[in-house]
Amino acid sequence: MKSLDNSAAPFVAVDVNYERRVRESFSRQGLMKHLGARLTELKPGLAEVRAAYRDELTQQHGYFHAGVSGSLADCACGYAAFTLMPENASVLTVEYKMNLLAPAEGEELIARARVVRSGKTLKICMADVYAQKDQAETHCATMLATIMCLQGKPDR
């Protein structure tokens, strides 16, 4: 099992309460609740989101649906970026591109995101999505996303 390593992105949070703020925001995500997703790791500039396998999350071959991979990766990118935003800010995805690399077959889907560049308004993030099966992880998707910091609009 891999863990988030911020040596590649050694960012410092500007809000000392970023973890509480991010976790509270995640708890209000209706889609993440629907998917059964969990925010499992969080560090400045990094976030990991996981969802366990359920038939409702699959496509016709029994793999996790690409929409689930995209949703988890987008959410992980957004929250990786949100860890670096001030207390009075909110987060929105501006765009993303995702490449599907392998079928997402396994007991759990894991999206690990990191901030690549942290500007004042835009954060460029990457997420890698893995399907975990029998303790082995298969890299099944990669996302590149642009996340916007909305200053003066606290997350609700």
Protein Blocks (a to p, Z undefined) as FASTA:
>chain_A
ZZddfklmcccdfblklmmmmmmmmmmmmklmmnopacfbdcehiacddddddfklpcfk
opacfklmmmmmmmmmmmmmmmmpcfkbccddfbdcdddfbdcedjbdcdddddfbdcfk
bccddddddddeehiacdfbdcdddddddehiacZZ
